[in-house]
Amino acid sequence: MSTIAIVGLVVVGLILLIGLIRVGMREDAGVDPLQRRLAEYGDRETPASLEEIELSLSMQERIIVPMYKALARFGARFTPENQIESIRHQLELAGKAQSMDPATFFGQRVALTLAMGGGAFVLFFLVTNWGPTKSVLGVIGGILLGYYLPVLQLKSQIDRRKDTITKALPDALDLLTICVEAGLGFEQAMGKVYEKWDNDLAVAFGRVLQEIQLGKRRSEALRDMSRRMEVPDVTSFVAALVQAEQLGVSIVKILRIQSDQMRVKRRQRAQEKAQQAPVKMIIPMVLLIFPSIWIVLLGPSVIILLESGVLGGI
């Protein structure tokens, strides 16, 4: 088999596995397949058999989705329960608990491990002329990359969500303070934040309100929200609210104090990042800007010296 054919097979296999992973990420997006099938069944003028409805589905829904589910169940079957709970908590921290479960996440890890390991095997053993030792190390590196890539992506999403919540909290506290001072209750003020904004913090407030309506105590709902975020500012804010509720302190005063503190912390973070900017700019300046300047300034002189033979004699 020629090298071009091997590379083509590798590319097709990687495309199929990546498509499988994307299907798994979209598969739990909140659409019930049973309801979709029943709606399709009810829209027909002459009701068809279930077999015809099954055959009318796309190849993705008939073959790829069941394969991905089986792969996800296979990955979750050999995973310890404490690791499953840890992944579930990390999915909550990333704000993806409603759209992805731990089984789907482990299915992604298995699919990416197979894809990267198989691609590395074909690349290093069949395409390149590397020795056995280097090829084995390359395959091991591909397997490890495929296994840990979803974890790194999940951690990146967690950090991005925490940063978004930290930035939105001072403005949310200002709005809560204004609403409470205007005469609204704390739950109603949280409802205003949930109505006006569309970010992770507003969604978390909306979930707290739903839990309170279902009968959970406000302090417990706020603590659960803090555990689902693990943001230090939110943790201190929730602790202050719970302590104020236990001691009978006015919530307006607590909100005003917390709002002032959060604004001060936001200003301090901005000043810290501004002081770090010159240090971070040194690396791109040394590696990218300075060499370009040297080439522009010294390049013509070097060319003239080469043509005149001065550097040739050296």
N, C-alpha and C positions, 0 to 999 in steps of 0.2 A: 504494500500500500504506500502510495506516495506521501510526501510530507504535506502537500496541500490538502489531500483528502483527510489526513489525520487531524490537521488544524481545523478543517471544516467540521468534522465530527465533534471535536472538542467545543467549538463555538456553539453548535446546535445544542449540545448537551447542557452547556452553561445557560443558554437562553431558556431552555425548557425548565431547568431548575430554578432560575430566577423568576420566571413566570409563575412557577409553583409557589414560591415564597410570597410573591405579591398577591396571589389568589388567597393564600392563607391569611394575609394581613387584611384583605378586604372582606373575607368570608364572614367575620363576626362583626360586621359594621352595624348591626341592629336590625337587619332585614330578615324576617322569618321566612325560610324557604317554603314552609307549609302554607303560610298565608299567601305567598306569591303564587304557588301552584293553584290554590283554591280560587284566587282572583282570576288567574288565567282560565281556569275551568269554568268559572261563572260568566266570563266575557264571551264565551263561544255561543253562537246561536244554536247549534246542534251539539249537545254535550258529547265529547269524545271519550274514549277509554283512557284509563290511567297509563296504559302502555303507549298510546299515541302522544300523550302529554310528555311522558318520559323521553320519547324519541324526538319530540320537538325542542327539547332543551339543547343548549350548546354543548360542544365537546368539553368545554371547561367545567360545566356543572355536572356532566355525567361521568367524567373520568378523572379530571385533574383534582377537583375538590375532594372526592372520596379518597383518592390517593394521598392527598395532603393530610386529611383527617387521620387516615391510618398511620401515616408517618408521625404525626403529632402524638397519637396514642402510644405508638411504639417508643418514642423518646421519653414520654412521661412515665411509662411503665417501669423503666429501669432507673428512675430518678428518686433519691430519698425524699421523704415527706418534708423534712426541714428545709431542703433546698427549694422545693416547690413553694413553700410558704414564703421563703425569702424572695423568690422571683415575683410572687403575687404582691408582696409589699413594695418591691421596686416598680412594678407596673402601676401601683397606686401612686407612688411618688412621681412617676412620669406622666400621670393623668391618663393612662391608657387601660385602666382596669375594666372599663365598660366595653372597649373594643377588642381586647385581647385577653386570653386566659393563659395560665402557665403552660398548658399543653400545646397551645399554638406557638408559644415562644420556643419551647423545646423542639417542636417540629421545625421551626426556622433554623435552629442550631444544627439539627441533624442534616437538613437539606443543604445548608451552606458548607458543613463539614464534608459531605459527600461531593459536592460540586467543586470546592477548592482542592480537596485531596485528589479527586479524579483528574481535574485539570492539571494539577501539578505533576501527577504521575505520567500523564500523556506528554506533557511538555518536556519533562526532564529525562524520561526514559526513551521516548520514541522520536522526539523532534530534535532535541539538542544532543550534543556529543559529550556531555558531562560524564564523569566517571561514576561508578556505583555509589561511592560514599557521598559525593556531592548530590547525586540524584535522590538518594534516600533522605538526606537532610532537607532538600528542597520539598519533597513530598510531606515530610513531617511539618515543615514550616507552613505549607499550604493547609494541612489539616488543622493545625493550631490556629491559623488565621481565620479559617471558616468557623471554628468552634467559639472563638472569643470575639469575633466581630459583632454579633448581636448584643453581647454584653456591653461592649464599648459604645455601641450606638444607644443602648438603653441608658447608660450612665450619662452620655451627652444630653439626651432628652431630659433626664432628671435635673442636671445642672442648669439647663436652659429654662426649665419650668421654675426652678427655685429663684433664678435671677429675675424672671418676669414677675413672680409674686412679690419679691423684695422691692422691686421698683414700683409696683402698683399699690403697695400697702399704705404709704403715707397719704396719697390722694384718696384712697378708700376711707381712711380714718378721718380725713377732713370732711368728706361727705357724710359719714356716720355722725360726726360731731354736729354738723349743721342740722341734720335731720332730727337728732335727739333734742337739740336745743330749741328746735321749732315746735316741739311737742309730740313727736312721734315716739313710739316705743322702740326698743332696741331691735326686735324682730322686724318691725316695719321698716326701720332704717336699713337693715340688711337687705330687705326686699327691694328697697329703692336702688341699692348698689347692684343687686342682681338684675334689675330691670334696665338700668342705664348703661351698664358696661357689658362687654363681651370678652372676658379674659379668664384665665385660670382661677384667679381669686374670686371673681364674681360667681363662677360655676361652683366653687367650694362653698360660698355663702348660700347659694341656692340649695345645695345638698344639705347643709345644716338646717335650713328652714324646713325642708321636707322631713328630716329626721325628727325635728321638734313637733311637727304636725302629726307624725305617727306615734308620738307619745314619749319620745326620749327627752330626758332633762336637758336644759340648755347647756349646763356645764359639761355634761357628758358629750353632747354633740360637738361642742367647741374643742374639747380635748381630742376627740376622734379626728376632727379637722386638722388639728395641729400634728397629730401622728401621721396623717396622710400627706403632710407637706414636709415636715422636718426642717422648717425655716426658722432660724433663731428669733427673728423679729416677730413672727407669728406666734411662736411659743411664748415669748414674753408678754405679748398682747393678750393671749388667751389666759395666761396665768394671772395677769392683772384683773381681767374681767371676772374670773372665777373667785379670786380673793375679794374683790369688791362685792360680789353677790353674797359671799359667805359673811362678810363683816357688815353689810348693809350700807356701804359707801355709795354715794351718788355716782351713777354710771357716766353722767355728763362730765363730772370732774375727771374721772379716769380716762375717758375718751380724749378730753382736751390735753391732759398730760401726755398720753401715749402719742397723740398727733404731733405735739411739739417735739417729743423725743425722736420720733421717726423722721421728721424733717431734718433735725440736726444730724442724725445718722446718715441720711441720704446726702447731705452736704459734705460730711466728712468722707464718705466713700468717693464722691466726685473729686474732692481735693486729693485723696490718696491716688486715684487713677491718673490725675493730672501730674502728680509728682513722679509716677512710674513711667510716664510716656517717654521722657528723654532717654531713660535707660533702655527701654524696649526698642527705641529707634536706632540704637547703636548697631545692632546686628544687621538690619537691612541696609544701613548706610555703609558699613564696612564691606559687606558681601556684594552689594548691587550698585550703589550710587558711586562710591569711591572708585571702583574699577572702571566704570563707564567714564568718569571724569578723567582718569589717567589715560585711558585709550584715546579720548578726544584730544587731550592736551599733548600727550607725548607721542601719539601715533604718527602724525606727520613728520615729527623730528626723527623718529626711528627709521621711517621710510627714506628720508633724505640721507641719513647716515649710511643706510644699507646701499643706496644707489651710488653714493660717493666712494664707497669701499672702506670707510673708516672702521665700521664694525666688522667688516670682513677680515681686515688685518688682525683684529684682536682675536 
